[in-house]
């Protein structure tokens, strides 16, 4: 399966990078083709400029990097996002990716009756989001209303009509022991190698 990973973390020694390595290792063991979009290394500009917005309205991207990303997503059968949760939401590069790359006429279009959206990435079978945070899971759900789930899996991909969506949340990472972190990584690798997407 052709899998695109959209990765966002600027620090090479981060736990997100360890997650990325385990995910890629598992996918390759499972026989999947992996294409990595590393937003930090790509120097992706997340800011929606006036020209970008005109392109968005006209359904024609102007940023060459955005065009490249869109071509990769059009071929993808599965999409994985890996990023940390900062101040209850995604970092700026991930938000910019959603704003600038998930275009009408490319990722989705509006239904003929104007009520709702329909997906246009015809090959895309599902989306998985893997996140890290230092907040306890129960506090994130009860106090912050699962903000990232609402923004990404519901407010973006569910709204566009993509049915298969998963969220793997690793909570209280800073407080987790080394053995717990290693266990998380082993489970991730096994998940993508054996259980499929």
C-alpha positions, 0 to 999 in steps of 0.5 A: 500500500502506498503510504504518505507520512506527513511529519512535523517536529523540528528537534531530531532527538524528539520522541516524535522522531522515534515514532517516525522511525518505528512507523517507517520500520513497521510499514516496510516490514509489512510490505508498504511503500513509504513516502515521507513529507518532512515539513521541517526539513522541507522548509515548508512555508505554512503561511497562507499568502494572498497569492495562495488564497487566490489559488485556493479560491481558483482551485489552483495552487501557486506554491511549488511545494504545495503542488508537489505535496498534492501530487503525492497525496493524489497517489496515496492509499493511506495517510499518516500524520505524526506531530506533537500537540502544543497548546492543545493543537498541532504545530504551525507547519501541520496547520499550514499543511492542512490550510494550504494543501487540502484544497477544494478541487483537489482533496474535496469538492462540495456536493451538488446540492451544496450540503456537505462535501465529497472526497476527491482523493480516490485512492485514499483508504484511510488516515491515522494521526499519531500524536504526543503530548504531556497532558493526561488523556482524561484531562485532554478529553474533559477539559480541552474537549479532544481539540485535536480530534475535533480539528483534524479527524472530525473538522477536516477529514470526516467533514470531507467524507473520508470514512476510515480515521484513527488517532493514536495518542501518546500522553504524558510523554515527558513523565513516561519511563524509558521502558514505557516509551520503548514499549510504545515504539515496539507496539507501533512497529508491530501494528504497522508490520502485522495488523495493517493500516 
